[in-house]
Amino acid sequence: MAQYKQASANNQTKVGAGKLIGIFVSAASGSPTMVVYDSQASSASDPKIIDTFTPVAGTMYYFGPNGMFFNKGLYFVIANTVSWTAIYE
């Protein structure tokens, strides 16, 4: 069963292996960017799941029912204003 977490700042969403199913961006402004890491320790030196991209408000980024597998954890780094919800297992 999928879980979710809503945030508007850098966030350690999950520790341990899992699947990223999607990201919903509800607000984004001020040249926003987002990077998603496979990290259990809120570390930007761990492997990137998704490299730097510009999220668009009102957009659902869906990675299919099988999602994107990660090993260590799920860590989001944002710049400027981004309000988002991660859907993961």
N, C-alpha and C positions, 0 to 999 in steps of 0.2 A: 504494500500500500504506500502511495506517495505521501511525502511530508512536504511542508512548505516553511519558508522563513521570509519575512518582510523586513527590509532594512533600508537605510538611506546613508550609510557610511561603510567604510571598510568593515568586513565581517567574516569571522570564522563560522561558517554555516554548519559544517559537519566535520567530525573527526572520524577517520577510518574510511574503509572502502565503501563505494556506493555508485549510484548513477545520477547524473544530472539530466533531468528530463526537459526542463525549460526554464526560461527567465522571462518574467513579465515586467516591463518597464512602465511604471505609471506616470512618472515625471522625469524630465531631463532638461537641463538648461545650462548656459554658461560654458559651452564647448565641453560637454561631458565625455568621459571615457570610462571604460570598464575593462578589467583583466580578471580572468578566473584561473586560479592556481590549484594544483594538486598538492595541497599542503596541510599537515596536521598541526603546524605550529605558527600559523599566521606569517609565513615566510614568503617574500617575493623572490627568493632565490631558488625555490622549488620549481618543478616543471609547470609550464603553462598548459591549461586545458584549452583556453581560448585566449589568444593574444589580444592586444589592445584594439578595441573597436569603439565606435561612437553609437551608444544606444539612443533609440528614438522613442520618445514618449508615446504611450498608447500601443506599444508593439509587444507581441508575444513571440519570443524566440523559442521555437519548439524543436527538440532534437529527436523526435520520434518516440514510439512506445518503449524502445530498448534503451534510449538515452545515450549518454556519453559516460563511460566507466572511468572512475578515478580510484586510485589506490590508497593514498594517505589521508585525504580529506578535501574539503571544499572551502576555498578561501577567496573572497571577492575583494578587489581593490578598485575604488572609484576615484575619479577626479571631478571636481565641481559638483553640481547638483544632480543626483540620480536617486530616485526612489524606485526600488525594485523588489520583486518577490521571486525567490528561487523555488523551483519544484524539483524534488529529488527523492531518491530512495536510498 
